[in-house]
Amino acid sequence: MKHVSILVPDGECSITTIEGTYQILLRVNDWLEEAGRPPLFNVQLVGLHRETRTKGGLFCINPDVVVQEVHRTDLILIPSVHGDKAKILAENAPMLEWIAAQYRGGAAVASMCIGAFVLAGTGLLDGKTCTLHWEFTGEFQRMFPTVRLVEDKIITDENNIYTSGGLFVAEPYPLSGGKICGAGDRCAVL
């Protein structure tokens, strides 16, 4: 079973990305179990704290675990983040370090849409290709000039690092083709 860590960063993040991704992966497990097969994913919400407030305190997300409790994961999914990106990166510095350490330990990392700011904040995208929502390309290039931004792609895939130009575009990519599901095993939803 593959361990999937859906991140819940501090600050303004997309609840839709987090919850939608969580539901999709659990549904894949349900379909497999209905077909008499074992589930593929152990999905956990991973944050810096047991409680994360977003959208000005309107919503509260309670991650399953905090980063210090996850010693190894197979896939990290980074949701979209909103607002002051420099502030978000500063508030999530321990999470950025954890992402980089997990990647060095063999985890795949995928950012969804403008979650690319968080991924770039780890330094893992330096010298690599990246895409994200077109509206944020200027800000991204100013903050991360060493990342090769490609505006004509909706998905990038480089050395087990994935980025996407939209919310759920990148989700299936690292999960297919034997990268996460296992050799020759494709998920029904993909």
C-alpha positions, 0 to 999 in steps of 0.5 A: 500500500502506498502512503499518500500525504496530502498537505495542509499548510498554514495560511490560506490554502485551497480546501477544495484541493485538499478535500477533493484529492482526499475523496478521489483517492479514497474512492479509488480504494473503495472501487478496488475493494468492491472488485475484491482487490486490496486498497492502494492508498493509505491517505493522510492529511499532514499539517504542521499543527493538529488544527489549521484555520483557513479562509480568515478562520472560517474553516478549520482542517484537522490533519490526521498527523503532523509532519514530525510523525510521518517518517516516510511517505510515497507521495506528497500532494501540495494544494493550492495556496492563496494570499501573500506567498512569501508569508506562506513560505515563511509560516511553513518553513518546517513543512518545506524542510520536511518535503525536501527530506522526504523527496531525498528519501524517495518520495514523489512530490506533486504540486497542484496549481499554485501549490507550485509556490510551496514546492519551489520554496523547498528548492527542489524545483531549482533548475527544473521545469514547472508549470502553474496557473497562468495568472501567477506566472509573473509573480512566480518568476520574480520569486523563483528565477532559477526555476524554468517556468513553462507556460505551454504545458499543463503538467510537468514531470521531472525526476519524480517531481510533478507540477500542474496548471490546474487544481486536479490536473496533476493528481492522476499523473504520478499515480499512474504508469507504475509510479505509484499504483505499481507496475502495470496496475492502473487505477480505475478512476485514471 
